Amino acid sequence: MSTRTLVKKNTYIDSVSLMSISTKANALDGVTNAVAAMATPMNKEILTNQGLITAEIRDATPGDLVLIVVTSDEESADAALEGLVALLDRKPAADSPDSVTYHTLASAAEARTEANMAVISVNGAFAAREAHSALDSGLNVMLFSDNVSLDDEIALKNKAHEKGLLMMGPDCGTAILNGISLCFANEVRRGRIGIVGASGTGSQEMSVRIHDFGGGISQLLGTGGRDLSKEVGGIMMLDGIAALDADPGTDVIVVISKPPAAEVAAIVLDRLAASDKPSVACFLGAGEDIRAAAEQRGIPFFDRTKPAALEAVKLTGIREEDLDLHSLNWPLIEEVRGKLTPEARYIRALYCGGTICDEAMFLAMEKYDDVYSNIRKEAEFKLGGTDPSRAHTFLDFGEDEFTNGKPHPMIDPSNRIARFMEEAKDPEVGVIVLDFVLGYGSNPDPVGVMMPAFREAKALAASEGRHLEILAYILGTDADSQDIDDQVAKLAEVDVTWASSSTNTGLLAREFVSKGDLA
Amino acid sequence: MSPITDLFSRPLSVISVGAAMFAEDIATQGAPVTHLEWSPPGGGRPDIVAALTTLSQPDIAARIEAANAEALERIIGSQPVLVGFAPALEVVPGMTKTTILHAGPPIEYERMAGAMKGAVTGALVFEGLAADIEEADVVARSGTITFSPCHEHDCVGSMAGVTSASMFMHIVENRPYGNRAFTNLSEQLAKILRMGANDQSVIDRLIWMRDVLGPILREAMISAKEIDLRMMLAQALHMGDEAHNRNNAGTALLIQALTPHILNSSFSTKDQQDVFNFVLSSEYFSGPTWMAASKAALDSAKGIKDSTVVVAMCRNGVDFGIRVAGTGDQWFIGPAQFVEGPLFAGFTVADKGLDIGDSAITETYGIGGFAMACAPAIVPLVGGTVSEAIEYSRSMMQITTATNPNLTIPILGFRGVATGIDVRKVEETGVLPVINTAIAHKEAGIGMIGAGLTHPPLEAFHEATLALAASF
């Protein structure tokens, strides 16, 4: 083993590019491990754990780039480091010698006066600062970054509100503006339904179901997951509803969120009721009080995404009888129940998408008392990301505990694959549930990367004479760049069951493992 | 119409910062998108980010803007004029027979780089303070010699910047503000004191410069009275100089202006011929002249309270120091950097000394590396491509306060050179000033081995940022 280390001072490369560089570097001749990372305290800790830290790296700052190659032999080490350095060379943005590079939002906004949106995905420690700068330059903001403090979020949203600008986020993963998808979003038909979402994959699911039911999206605005908390008070959700209310391109307004604070839900429902436009409220996991509050104001209320989407498209004039509703496949449920041993009775759900994980989990909780998760609020049902599964377990791999320092599972599936193989070995497992998110920002072939694991898991269960049910949901449309038909065909190839919506995924999972006495 | 509704009615046009992938997806969908070359502000240091936040408070920012506007008015409005030549002892404030001035921020003899030690010992021999180099080293350590930065005596010195009492100095006066700046004379060839060489040929040349070149130039300037350096510099930039490493035009213009007066001097034709041949031997002759002109202009902005504009960047071969208008005489230090560039035949990277000299005063003024677009012909000397040279001049706009309409770049539509480096902008953008410079050998006694490009260390700007934030 030989190691070469190089610290490039004051050289910044974003984490997604670094990951792609590391991946390519790991394929270089003789390389057993290659690292290209910014010298953040966390990365230094990781390098310390890997025994790769040096005094030079310890002294480096978060603005410095660390390059390390470990090779199997001394001869290839220097060439490998050179190869890694060569991978950093980025082609200029354009061939024209007149092309200009900008280093700050303010300077770019000053030069590009027609710019109207800033998409910010820098490290959370610097994100609020950049968002303030964007708002000060008169730009609407989509703030993808997470790990932004609540105080910063409130200050940003108040500033945006005063200026009449959008402040989508922090932690806003999805938006569609004027037909352009930002960050993680699906290619959907343009139409008359406007969405304001406080949850990323929830909004994606809503837009995809509306597309699937023949409807279309005018605008999809994100707010970030904390907008409907008591502290933030729904500043962005209310401004978003007002914007859609004033938008001549929007006929129907849909709001979607994980469980909101009751008092904030009431304000949002009041705002919807004040609009002349029909609206639909979808609050996953909301209690009876919120349902009653919605009904009291005459707002159609849902705690599942699929019926909410159906209601929205019906409000635009599409007739239910003309649609393929993908109703629940009871013969399939009976068939799976018949294959599972009495012992195989638990759901193990491994999700990339937080809100669609929530939806399936809430559906399971309607039926079972022993549902554990890393996204449950109640301490007695809360699992850590590395804790072993208990009974019915739902894990959201997009949570901070998995993504801190690692790319989102929609980009890098390695954490989830490892966990999947663990679950596949457990004879108490009846069904493993996985979601695959298509669209912009996602892996180009998400099902493809799981195929070896699917084959291995199925073979393992067969060798032990038991049936292992795998249920997969593909969040995507026929217009997404990843071919959804091809993804579905891949599932069939390895005998993985395909669910047609997030709601159906949750329902199928809970029914598959239902034993006679509970059904 | 609210801005949000307005957004819905116009094509989406995006500025993206962070993951390049998101910008690529937006571009794929046909929307215009600009992805920033972003790096964490303050090099990612939380204390620097906090200091920047302090400096961005509206009331503080307003004071800084006003102070910087005043600083730029003075720098741009400066009119450096060459008014004479005289020995350092006669004109340099605080100069004594046992004082040795040097480039860069303060440094003790023991810590000096090889090239600077070579220059100091050579100067001690030249001044008769030591019999030979060996003895000079003992004298330098004896405590009888006062070492002090050129910058603390209204001077600048190229490379080692070593300046002793009997060396002839340019006298440059900044007309509107009355302040003066000084620098010694170019020694021309590569094996010279300022590059660390100190053998007999070097000492002999210094003696000739003291006894012939300097006095002739002094007489010539008594006759010429004054030469407007700002106007001459503007002309040189239009003729393909950047006035740090390329001085072909400036040297021709300067000697052209001096020639009638040299011919009119009391010196022999032989002495005059020697002077002309000496000037002819290297295009660098006017290099120090532009340094003194830059120093005179920048010193007029020194001490403007609240200003974040850099008024000096210099190096002693070990440390890189900057001074900022709003913090007076305080030095902010970081490690001197390597210079990247081609080396003369026979030398390798292992021979390179670190960045050295006060010549970065030219970049501080907006010429040199900042005016590379004027001088595409310099590319073979310092490395890189012509389009990179043009891009340097453009990119420096991102860290400066203004452009100088008196010094313009033809190829950029006669836009003024980027002037007035703002400490805050360097921290916000992570863009460091670009410096065109020569490379000296790391050991004493050898001389110049190449030329190239370098940058100040970000650490010096960090120190300045913390001090500025503490001053409010």
Interface residues (C-beta under 8 A of the other chain):
Chain A: K9 N10 T11 Y12 D14 S15 V16 S17 M38 T40 T61 P62 G63 D64 A93 P97 V100 T101 Y102 H103 T104 L105 S107 A108 A109 R112 E114 A115 N116 M117 A118 V119 I120 S121 V122 N123 A125 F126 R129 E130 A134 G138 L139 N140 F144 S145 K163 G164 L165 L166 L177 N178 G179 I180 S181 L182 C183 Q219 D239 A242 A243 A246 D247 G249 Y440 G441
Chain B: S2 P3 I4 T5 D6 L7 F8 R10 P11 L12 S13 V14 I15 S16 V17 G18 A19 A20 M21 F22 A23 D25 I26 Q29 A31 P32 T34 H35 L36 E37 W38 S39 P40 P41 G42 G43 G44 R45 P46 V49 T53 S387 I390 E391 R394 S395 Q398 E428 T429 G430 V431 L432 L458
